[in-house]
Amino acid sequence: MNTKAPSQIDVFVGSRVRMRRLMAGLSQEKLADGLGITFQQVQKYEKGTNRIGASRLQAIADILGVHPSFFFQEGDDAAARNGDTTREPSEISSFVSSKEGIALNRAFLKITDPVLRKKIISLVAAVAQTPETESTRTGTSHAQDLHG
């Protein structure tokens, strides 16, 4: 039997479905119920094992509250567009769609102060010992940034 590996596009679209489903707080079972299919079919869609047809993708988008184009967007990360590939897109996608990634993003989105957001990015970058992706520092130390 000739088994084909899933296409990169199917895997990417499936990972976006999973990420959005988790962001919406839906289980595979709930999404499957809304689509009138089994949760196993949702699993296959999310892994890219089975290709999602156009009408099914529209139904998924409706349930998850996004436009169908959401599932094809790689994001608007300027660094990625400029060729900064310090992390593979699949690695980032995997983290963002994980429970930790979703929890982190939800908490971060609740912070409305842009200065505080930049300070948190500086803190995380310092802890990770990686350069910041944006210039958020003004030449002061991280400790000074965090305290005023």
KOLBA-323245 format. One record per residue (C-alpha): residue in one letter; residue number from 1; y negated, x, z. Coordinates in Angstrom, 2 decimals. Layout:
BEGIN
+-------+------+---------+---------+---------+
| zavex | dolo |       y |       x |       z |
+-------+------+---------+---------+---------+
|     a |  NUM |       Y |       X |       Z |
...
+-------+------+---------+---------+---------+
***
This chain:
BEGIN
+-------+------+---------+---------+---------+
| zavex | dolo |       y |       x |       z |
+-------+------+---------+---------+---------+
|     m |    1 |    0.00 |    0.00 |    0.00 |
|     n |    2 |   -3.40 |    1.36 |   -1.00 |
|     t |    3 |   -5.82 |    0.99 |    1.90 |
|     k |    4 |   -9.46 |    1.67 |    1.24 |
|     a |    5 |  -11.77 |    3.20 |    3.78 |
|     p |    6 |  -14.76 |    1.02 |    4.62 |
|     s |    7 |  -17.91 |    1.81 |    2.65 |
|     q |    8 |  -20.79 |    3.45 |    4.49 |
|     i |    9 |  -22.95 |    0.41 |    3.76 |
|     d |   10 |  -20.41 |   -1.98 |    5.28 |
|     v |   11 |  -20.12 |    0.23 |    8.36 |
|     f |   12 |  -23.92 |    0.44 |    8.68 |
|     v |   13 |  -24.43 |   -3.32 |    8.27 |
|     g |   14 |  -21.65 |   -3.96 |   10.78 |
|     s |   15 |  -23.24 |   -1.61 |   13.30 |
|     r |   16 |  -26.55 |   -3.43 |   12.90 |
|     v |   17 |  -24.79 |   -6.77 |   13.47 |
|     r |   18 |  -23.24 |   -5.38 |   16.65 |
|     m |   19 |  -26.53 |   -3.92 |   17.86 |
|     r |   20 |  -28.41 |   -7.18 |   17.30 |
|     r |   21 |  -25.61 |   -9.25 |   18.86 |
|     l |   22 |  -25.71 |   -7.11 |   21.98 |
|     m |   23 |  -29.51 |   -7.21 |   22.08 |
|     a |   24 |  -29.30 |  -11.00 |   21.93 |
|     g |   25 |  -26.77 |  -10.96 |   24.77 |
|     l |   26 |  -24.05 |  -12.68 |   22.76 |
|     s |   27 |  -20.35 |  -11.94 |   23.00 |
|     q |   28 |  -18.22 |  -11.58 |   19.90 |
|     e |   29 |  -16.64 |  -14.90 |   20.86 |
|     k |   30 |  -19.99 |  -16.72 |   20.96 |
|     l |   31 |  -21.03 |  -15.32 |   17.59 |
|     a |   32 |  -17.63 |  -16.19 |   16.16 |
|     d |   33 |  -17.90 |  -19.77 |   17.50 |
|     g |   34 |  -21.30 |  -20.14 |   15.85 |
|     l |   35 |  -19.83 |  -18.95 |   12.56 |
|     g |   36 |  -16.62 |  -20.95 |   12.81 |
|     i |   37 |  -14.42 |  -17.84 |   12.67 |
|     t |   38 |  -12.33 |  -15.81 |   15.11 |
|     f |   39 |  -13.75 |  -13.05 |   17.27 |
|     q |   40 |  -11.31 |  -10.70 |   15.54 |
|     q |   41 |  -13.14 |  -11.37 |   12.28 |
|     v |   42 |  -16.43 |  -10.50 |   13.99 |
|     q |   43 |  -14.80 |   -7.25 |   15.18 |
|     k |   44 |  -13.80 |   -6.43 |   11.61 |
|     y |   45 |  -17.35 |   -7.15 |   10.38 |
|     e |   46 |  -18.86 |   -4.95 |   13.09 |
|     k |   47 |  -16.52 |   -2.05 |   12.28 |
|     g |   48 |  -17.17 |   -2.41 |    8.56 |
|     t |   49 |  -13.48 |   -3.05 |    7.94 |
|     n |   50 |  -14.32 |   -6.36 |    6.26 |
|     r |   51 |  -17.34 |   -6.80 |    4.03 |
|     i |   52 |  -19.78 |   -9.55 |    5.02 |
|     g |   53 |  -20.61 |  -11.96 |    2.19 |
|     a |   54 |  -24.20 |  -13.04 |    1.54 |
|     s |   55 |  -23.89 |  -16.57 |    2.94 |
|     r |   56 |  -22.07 |  -15.30 |    6.03 |
|     l |   57 |  -24.73 |  -12.61 |    6.54 |
|     q |   58 |  -27.42 |  -15.30 |    6.33 |
|     a |   59 |  -25.57 |  -17.35 |    8.96 |
|     i |   60 |  -25.27 |  -14.30 |   11.22 |
|     a |   61 |  -29.00 |  -13.61 |   10.77 |
|     d |   62 |  -29.82 |  -17.22 |   11.68 |
|     i |   63 |  -27.70 |  -17.11 |   14.83 |
|     l |   64 |  -29.11 |  -13.74 |   15.88 |
|     g |   65 |  -32.70 |  -14.70 |   15.06 |
|     v |   66 |  -33.48 |  -12.06 |   12.46 |
|     h |   67 |  -34.09 |  -11.88 |    8.72 |
|     p |   68 |  -31.03 |  -10.75 |    6.73 |
|     s |   69 |  -32.91 |   -7.60 |    5.70 |
|     f |   70 |  -32.69 |   -6.47 |    9.35 |
|     f |   71 |  -29.07 |   -5.51 |    8.76 |
|     f |   72 |  -30.04 |   -3.03 |    6.02 |
|     q |   73 |  -33.02 |   -1.37 |    7.73 |
|     e |   74 |  -32.56 |    2.13 |    9.02 |
|     g |   75 |  -35.64 |    1.76 |   11.21 |
|     d |   76 |  -39.18 |    2.92 |   10.86 |
|     d |   77 |  -38.75 |    6.29 |   12.54 |
|     a |   78 |  -41.29 |    8.57 |   10.89 |
|     a |   79 |  -39.33 |   11.65 |   11.91 |
|     a |   80 |  -36.27 |   10.41 |   10.03 |
|     r |   81 |  -38.35 |    9.76 |    6.93 |
|     n |   82 |  -39.78 |   13.26 |    7.16 |
|     g |   83 |  -36.34 |   14.82 |    7.21 |
|     d |   84 |  -36.00 |   15.44 |   10.97 |
|     t |   85 |  -32.28 |   14.94 |   11.45 |
|     t |   86 |  -31.77 |   16.40 |   14.91 |
|     r |   87 |  -29.48 |   13.44 |   15.60 |
|     e |   88 |  -27.24 |   11.76 |   13.10 |
|     p |   89 |  -28.24 |    8.15 |   12.36 |
|     s |   90 |  -24.77 |    6.93 |   13.36 |
|     e |   91 |  -25.08 |    8.68 |   16.74 |
|     i |   92 |  -28.45 |    7.04 |   17.36 |
|     s |   93 |  -27.13 |    3.70 |   16.17 |
|     s |   94 |  -24.13 |    4.01 |   18.45 |
|     f |   95 |  -26.31 |    4.75 |   21.47 |
|     v |   96 |  -28.86 |    2.02 |   20.73 |
|     s |   97 |  -26.08 |   -0.53 |   20.37 |
|     s |   98 |  -24.30 |    0.59 |   23.56 |
|     k |   99 |  -24.77 |   -1.25 |   26.85 |
|     e |  100 |  -26.80 |    1.68 |   28.21 |
|     g |  101 |  -28.98 |    1.84 |   25.11 |
|     i |  102 |  -29.69 |   -1.86 |   25.17 |
|     a |  103 |  -30.46 |   -1.81 |   28.90 |
|     l |  104 |  -32.79 |    1.16 |   28.42 |
|     n |  105 |  -34.57 |   -0.49 |   25.50 |
|     r |  106 |  -34.96 |   -3.82 |   27.31 |
|     a |  107 |  -36.43 |   -2.11 |   30.36 |
|     f |  108 |  -38.72 |    0.09 |   28.25 |
|     l |  109 |  -40.01 |   -2.90 |   26.28 |
|     k |  110 |  -41.12 |   -4.53 |   29.53 |
|     i |  111 |  -43.55 |   -1.65 |   30.09 |
|     t |  112 |  -46.80 |   -2.73 |   28.47 |
|     d |  113 |  -48.97 |    0.28 |   29.36 |
|     p |  114 |  -48.90 |    2.69 |   26.37 |
|     v |  115 |  -49.94 |    5.64 |   28.54 |
|     l |  116 |  -47.06 |    5.02 |   30.93 |
|     r |  117 |  -44.68 |    4.74 |   27.97 |
|     k |  118 |  -45.80 |    8.16 |   26.72 |
|     k |  119 |  -45.33 |    9.63 |   30.19 |
|     i |  120 |  -41.80 |    8.25 |   30.35 |
|     i |  121 |  -41.03 |    9.78 |   26.95 |
|     s |  122 |  -42.40 |   13.11 |   28.22 |
|     l |  123 |  -40.26 |   12.86 |   31.35 |
|     v |  124 |  -37.08 |   12.07 |   29.44 |
|     a |  125 |  -37.80 |   14.87 |   26.94 |
|     a |  126 |  -38.31 |   17.31 |   29.82 |
|     v |  127 |  -35.10 |   16.22 |   31.52 |
|     a |  128 |  -33.20 |   16.52 |   28.26 |
|     q |  129 |  -34.90 |   19.88 |   27.59 |
|     t |  130 |  -35.72 |   18.83 |   24.06 |
|     p |  131 |  -39.04 |   18.86 |   22.25 |
|     e |  132 |  -40.85 |   15.56 |   22.18 |
|     t |  133 |  -40.79 |   13.64 |   18.94 |
|     e |  134 |  -44.45 |   12.75 |   19.26 |
|     s |  135 |  -47.24 |   14.77 |   20.74 |
|     t |  136 |  -47.73 |   12.87 |   23.97 |
|     r |  137 |  -48.98 |   15.72 |   26.09 |
|     t |  138 |  -52.55 |   16.93 |   26.38 |
|     g |  139 |  -51.74 |   20.44 |   27.50 |
|     t |  140 |  -51.08 |   19.55 |   31.15 |
|     s |  141 |  -47.77 |   20.02 |   32.88 |
|     h |  142 |  -45.25 |   17.20 |   33.04 |
|     a |  143 |  -45.80 |   16.91 |   36.77 |
|     q |  144 |  -49.54 |   16.49 |   36.23 |
|     d |  145 |  -48.89 |   13.96 |   33.45 |
|     l |  146 |  -46.71 |   11.88 |   35.75 |
|     h |  147 |  -49.16 |   11.88 |   38.62 |
|     g |  148 |  -52.36 |   11.20 |   36.84 |
+-------+------+---------+---------+---------+
***
